[in-house]
Every structure is written in C-alpha cells, then in structure tokens.
Amino acid sequence: MNQLLKSSSPLLRMAIAQGRAHSVRPLSTVLATSNQQPNSVTALPVISQSRSLQTSVALRDIDSAAKYIGAGAATVGVAGAGAGIGTVFGSLVIGYARNPSLKQQLFSYAILGFALSEAMGLFCLMMAFMLLFAF
C-alpha cells in the first residue's frame, strides 16, 4: 500500500488516505452499481459524467494532416514513373543506335515499358486522390 501511495498522483493518494475507495473506482463500475438499489451500507455517490464520442478541433487537424502527408507520400511514385519512362526511352535510343535493323521490335518493347511505367504512376496518383477525397 505504501508503494502505491508513493507512485500515485496526489489526488489518488488523498482519496486512499481518507478511506474513500469508491471515489477512485472506474467510471464504468460506478455507473453499473448506480443502477442497482442502494442500501444504507454500500450507497455510493453517483458521478455525473457522461462518456460520448467527441472529436476536438485538434484531432480533426491531426486527421487532415495525416491525409495530406499520406497523399504526398503516395505521389512520390509518380516521380518514379517519370524516371522509369525516361529510362525506357533512353534505352530505346541506345538500342536503336546499336542495331537500327531492330527498330520496330525495340519500339514495341519501349511502348510496353512505357505503358507499364505509366500505369504504376497512375496507381500512385489514384491512391493519393483516394486518401484525399474518399477517407
């Protein structure tokens, strides 16, 4: 008990020292016992606190900041898609310079690489818009 008194807050120490253990009980147990018929021995004062789901301005600001941070992180993939497209067409130019007879086959591979890189960029952009407007 002495260790509990040393590590607890001043209000809790005062309530325990004065013998009012019912004032340090959780709110749920006080409300559960207040619905029963009180007798003269165990009559507890009813604490008039209500718990309701409330969002403060600070919590809404944190939520909107998290949305913007997540959307910004999702748009980083668009830069990766741009770098991928640059790499694909850079390799097309190098391949065409080495072997001009494969122009048609190299171009079809380059278009396929462009489409796949662009699709990944669009998926990243879609996730950013979903974070901003859907959630």
Buried (B, 14 or more C-beta within 10 A) or exposed (E): EEEEEEEBEEEBBBBBEEEEEBBEEEEEEBBEBEEEEEEEEEEBEEEEEEEEEEEEEEEEEEEEEEBEEBBEEBBEBBEEBEEBBEEBBEBBEEBBEEEEEEEEEBEEBBEEBBEBBBEBBEBBBEBBEEBBEEE
